[in-house]
Every structure is written in structure tokens, then in C-alpha cells.
Amino acid sequence: MRLEPVVGDDPRAVLRAVRAALHGAGPALGVGAAENLPAEVPAGTAAVVTTSGSTGVPKSVVLSRDALTASALATADRIGDGAWLLALPATYVAGLQVLVRSVIADREPAILSGSFTPQAFTATAAMMVSATGERRVPTYTSLVPAQLTRLLDAADRDASVGAALRSFERVLIGGQALAPAVRERAEAAGVRITRTYGSTETSGGCVYDGVPLRGTRLAVEEGEVWVSGPSLADGYLDDVERTDAVFVHDTDGVRWYRTGDTGSIDDGVLRIHGRIDNVIVSGGLNVSLDRVERLVRTVPGFAEAVVVGVPDERWGEASVIVVAHRDADGAHLDDARAAVAQSIGPHARPARLVLVDDLPTLASGKPDRAALRRLAHLPPTGH
């Protein structure tokens, strides 16, 4: 089957290619940081999504028509059917899925043009009002936490932004963990949010508010979260070794995706604890940076902070808090260190605080942790 990369990030070009690929009339589309991809891909492929991820290691994920369709139908089954607003890059799996859901529902998506701003989001949402007979068509959108925070900040000054957020039947939030303080702000503002968990390898979100979508199965093997179901990717393009390491079969022949996340399932609800590989060894003790980051974000002034690991002459490795100047009002390193020490232990306390003008992010909106680690080598700028 022929693969045709989509040049640039024009969402309308991606939409045309998605429609053709899902209907079987066109070639598979290649999106993301796609370079040197082959001209042919396996039959049934709808899209190859290439991403460098937060660690900078590129991977090209092969998604079939069946997987993308199963994901879209399972989402509609959980939250309902309606019209979607695209506010994420179409080359990122969550943005791509907004377009897939629109094609499957046979509805034209609203597309936010240009850079994401609260004003542009509000104007685009206002244009979505429509009805079938006397019934208003429900509207949906998908955002990353940084976008939601920006909209909530703007809503404090402009009531129309808050009204736009409340107009959506559901606002899916994914890409990274949502800070408890931001979730509470959204709920207090009347925004109907749903936290999603998934990855490109699962065709996007496959667990909503901790509960798997229809057809998705979860397991925890030696602390690692495994996912099975019809939305799994076929694997990594031209990378059999990586595919076989990540997509495995159990003794019953069921195919699973090893997420690389640690977690637990309590009363049927999935709880993610962090990345298996996001661990440092400080003073001979393992420290989960994800766990430290969750605790730091509960401290006033650190709701958007990111915690990364750096070499340390005394301890071998140490954690550093990186936060943007504008988000650090009232932030105190001592408070964050105390919170971490109380919950984890003194060995896990962040060593220092680095203030930056802006937190670097990937196109998906996730923190660029490779860039943040480089920034964390800067001298401390405050406490």
C-alpha cells in the first residue's frame, strides 16, 4: 500500500488525507516528524504517525483503518456523538483522532486556525452551534493541560471564554497528567472534563477517567500497565525488534501493548504512577520523578512545574524543579522540598529550582523533557 507523507501541518490537508485513507480511496498518510519513510506500507494501514516523543527518540507508529475506527467508535460509545473542534496539531495522535471521529460521524470538524489563543478558541467554539431538528448537536474538543490552564486564566478576565468552555458536552484532557489544582479550577468553572490515558500506540486515549473504553482490556504485569484491544497499532514501521519488545502475546495468544508506565488497578479504575524509565538513583535510592512531580504540583505556585533529573556530584543524581517565571508567584522551594520529604522521604527532595521564561514544549503540548534537562543545568535562579 502506498504511503503519502503530508507536508507541513495544515489540518485541512490532513483531514482530506484521513477521509481518503479511512474510506479506502486513498493512500495511507504519514504525519509528524516523518523523514525517510518508505513508499510502501502494510495493507490496511491508514496512517503512520512519527513522533520524537519527550525523550527525543523517534518512532513511526503504524495505525490501521480498523484501529483508528475502533477508537473513534469507542469514544462515541462512552461520551456521545456530535461535532468536534480541532485545537491540537493534526499531526499529533490526539489531534488526528479529532479528525477521525469527525469523519466516522460524517460531520465537518471546526478547525482553530493559526496559533492557539483563548480568543481564537472562543470564536471557533461560537461558530459550532447547530441543531438537528429541535435538538442541539453536542460539541466536543480535546486539549492538553497547558491549553486548559491558559483558557481558565483567560476566563477569569473574559466571561466569554468560560462560556465557550462550558458549551462543550465534554472536553477531553490528555497528553500528560492533569494537576489536581487545574482539575479543581475546571470543575469549579463548570467545565465538563474527562481525563484520558493512551498513546499513539493505542490510537490515542483508550482509558477515560481511569475506566477503559469498550473493547479495551487492562492488566498490570510486575508493576507495568499493559493494554489490549482493537485500537492497538500494528507496530513500528520497519522496526521488528522494537515492535516485538513492546507488542507481546500472552499464553492465550492475546496481543498486548507494554506501555512503559507503572500503575495499579483499584476497583476497576486505572491509576498511573509514572514512567518506568523516569527514575533516578539518588544516594543509592531509586526516586520516581513522576511521583516527585505530582507532589510538587500540589504546592502553591508549582501547579505547572516540571521535575527532571540531573547529574549531582554528591548524590550521583538529583531532581530539579523547572517552572516558568509567570507561574511561580508565591512558589517556595522549601515548601516543595518539605512536601516531598513528608510523602516520600528526605532522599527524594528536589535539589534546586530553575526559573525560565517559558517551558519548552513539543508540538503535542507535552513538556520537552530533553530540553528541560538541558535548562536544568543552569545555575539556580531563586528559592
Summary of the structure (lengths in Angstrom):
residues: 383
radius of gyration: 21.0
end to end distance: 56.6
largest distance: 69.7
contacts: 1295
relative contact order: 0.10
helix: 31%
strand: 32%
